[in-house]
Amino acid sequence: MILVTGATGTVGRLVAERLSGTGPLRLLTRDPRRALVTGPGIEAVGGNFDDPGSLREALTGVRSALLVTANPLAPDQDENFVTAARTAGVRHVVKLSAQAVADPGATDLITRWQRDSEESLRASGLPWTFLRPRAFMSNTLSWARSVREEGVVRALHGTSRNATVDPRDIADVAARALADPGEHVGRAYALTGPAALSAVHQTEILGELLARPLTFVELTDDQALTGLLARYPEPLAHALVESAARGQDGAKGHVEPTVGEVLGRPARTFRDWAADH
């Protein structure tokens, strides 16, 4: 039995799709009715990272588990899951982390949380695999409304390059590690796309695919922070602005070969992702 947490999210849903039909699969979500992947051998169960009892129940009989948490303001959630997994006898945990944990210069709240979460899993004695992606290409969907209505993309640090990765590639690596842990145990996979692109370049690609001119507008830090505060708690909004600033010195532009090495095919490009979405 494989357990997928975050089963209604960007990566968890894609992993569930890839594992569908390969064997018993359990999807953990707050509301099982929201699980989008269904079929023979797939069980959706309710659970909550703040409820250790629900985690122990969900992890009973599980061999491998995908751990996807999303709240840096609730660090106990990772610890709750790891403790429950150890109690249930889980033999392998694949954790979605972030490439920033490997950068000593990254000290924002979100990166510190991911570092601590990785360390908690290491210290547990459970076999682990860490997935450390750069920013998701799908993050550019946040531009969709302004592109549709105004033909404009607004973002911070438009010329900073980021080796963004297609979430489908993250899911492909995760599914492979979950289904056959073998060589993947004890590995930390840095996952990037095949090129480091700036927001300005991404805007150009979107304009070409949409066959319409798009304009890039550079946000100030204050403008970006105001927008983020409308969506996130203040500590997270500040952490995101801090993280974005780190990209100005090239800290997020290094391309890694890991996707190709694990999957035996090239990583998908941003143009691939954008054309498909």
N, C-alpha and C positions, 0 to 999 in steps of 0.2 A: 504493500500500500504506500502510495506517495501522497503527501499533503501539500497543498498549495495555499499559502496565505496571500492576502491582497488579491483574491481571485476576481474581484470586479475592477481592479486597477489596470494601469497601462501594461505593466510587465506580467503581473500575475495572470491576467486573462489570457495573454498570448501564450504563456507557459501551459496553462490548462488546455488550450486548443491543441498545442503540440503533443501533449501527453494523452489526449483523448483517444481511447481505443487501444492503448498500449498495455493496459492492466488496470487494477483497482486504483481509483483516484478520488481523493477527498478534497473538497474545496471549503476553506474556512472563510466566512464572511459574517459581518454583523447580522445581516438579513439574508438567509439562504434563498429567499424568493428573488433576490437580485442577481443570482449567479446566472451568467449568460451562456456558460458552456454546460451542456447537458448530454445525456446519452447513457447507454449501457455501461455499467461499471463505474459511473460517476455519482458521487454522493456529496451534496451540499449540506454543510452543517453550520449552525450558528455558534459564534464564539466572540470573545472580546479579550484583547491583550491585557486589559485591566482586571480580568477575571481568571485567576489561575485555575480554578476548577473547570471552567469551560475549555481551557487549553489542554489540561490533562485528559479530558474526555475526548477531545478532537484528535489528540496525538496517540491515543491507545491503538496499538496494532500498526502503527506507521513505521516504515523502514527509512524513508528519506523525506525531508521536508524543505520547502522553500520558505525562507523567512523574509518578509517584506513589511517593515514598519515605516511609519511616515510622520512621527511626531517627536521632534527633538526636545520638546518641552515635557515629554513623558518618558524619560530614559528607563524607568522600571519595566516598561513593556517588553523590551528585549530580554531583560533578566528573567521576567516571568515566563517567557516562551522557552528560554534555554533551560531553566529549571524544570519546567514541565516536560520538555523533550528528554532530558536526562532521566527523569523519573519513569517515563513511559518506555524507555529503552530504544529510543530512536537511534539509528546507526549512522546517520549522515545529515548535516544541515547545510544547505546552500543559502548564503545570506547575500541579499542585495545591499551593497554598500556604495561607496563613491570613490573615484580615483583621487580625489583631493586628500584622502587620508594618508597617501604616500608622499605628500608634499609638506615638508617641515614648515614652509611659509604659510600654510593654510591653518589659521587659528580661529576661524569663525565658529559660532555656536553649532552650526549644522555639522561641520567637519569634526569638531570635538566629540559630538554625540556619536557619530559613526565610528570614530576611533575607539571610543569606550565600548561601543556595542561589539565591535570585532574582538576586543580584548576579553570581554565577558564570555564570548563563545569559545575563544582559545582556552581560557582558564577552566572551562567546564569539563574539559577532557573529551567532549564530543568530536568526532571527525567532522571537519568543516571544509567548505569551499567558499571563497569570497569573490563576488562579482563586483568589480569596481569600474563602473562606466563613467565616461564624461557626460556632459549634458545630453539629454534626449533630443533627437531631431524633432520629436513631436511637441517639444516646448514651443515651437514656432506657431502652433495652432492658436496660441494666445494673440497672435496678430490677425487672426482670421476676420474679425469684425471690422477693424480699421482698413484692412485690405479690401473687403467687400464694399464698404460704405464710402471710403475716401481715397482708395488707391495709395494708402500710406502705411509704412511700417515705422513704429516708434520703439526705440530701444536704447539702452545704455551702451557706451563704448563701441560704437558701430564698426570700428576698424580692428577691434580685438579679435584674435582668431581662437576658435574652439574646435577641437577634433570631435565634434558631436557624433553620437552613435545612434543607429536605427534601433528602436526598442525591439524590433523583430530579431535582430542579431543577439541582443541580450537574452531574449527568450530562447533562442536556439541553443545558446551555450548553456543556459540554466537547465533546459530540458535534457540535454545530453548528460550533464553532471548528475542530475537527479535519477535518471534511468539507469545509468551505469557508472557509479561513483569511481571505481577503479583508480585510474591515474589522476583523477580530479581532486581527490582528497588531499588537503593540506596545500592547495594551490590558491593564490590570489590573482585573479585574472583582470588585468587592465584592459578595458573594452572601449575602443574608439572606432570612429569611422575611418575611411581611407585618406581623408584630407582635412586639414584645419581651415575652416572658413570663417569669415567675419559676418556679422549681421548684414553689412552692406552687400557682400557677395551673395548671401542667401536671398536677400531682397531681389537682386538681379536675376537669380535663377527662378524665383517665383514669378517674376514679371514675364520671363521668357515662356514659362510653362502655361501661364494664364493668357499669354498673347495680349498683354496690356501694360502700359507703363506704370511702374510703381515708384514712389518717392520714399527715401529713407530720411527720417527726422531723428536727430540725436537728442536724447533726453538728458537733462541735468540730473545730478544725484538727487536733488530735492524733488524733482518731478517724478523720478522713478520711485523714490521712497513713498511719496504720496499715493501713487498707484498701488504699491505693494501693501501699504497699510490698510487699504480698502479690502484686501483679500486675506491678510495674514495677521497674526498677533505681532505686536511691535518687535519683540526680540527676533522673530523670524524675518521680518521685513528688513531689519538692520543687517542681519546675517547675510541675506541675499545680496544686498548692496555691497557689503564688504567682500563677498565672494566674487562678484562681478568685477570689482576693481582689480582683483588679483590677475585677471586675464590681460590687463594692459601691458604687462611685462613679458608676455608669452608663456605664462605658467600653464595655460590650458591648451596649448597648441601642439603638443607632442603627439605624433601618431604612433600607435602601438600595433604590432602585427598579430596580436593574440586572437582576434576573431578568425582570421584566416588559418592560423595554426590549429585552433581547436576544431573548426568546422570544415576545413579542407576546401574552402572557397573564399573569394574576396568579400570583405565587408561591404555592405550596401552603401551607396553614396547618398548625399543629401538630395541630389536630383532624383535618384530612384525613389526615395521616401516621398518627396513632394509630389512626384508624378502619380504615385499610387494613392495619394490622399487629397 
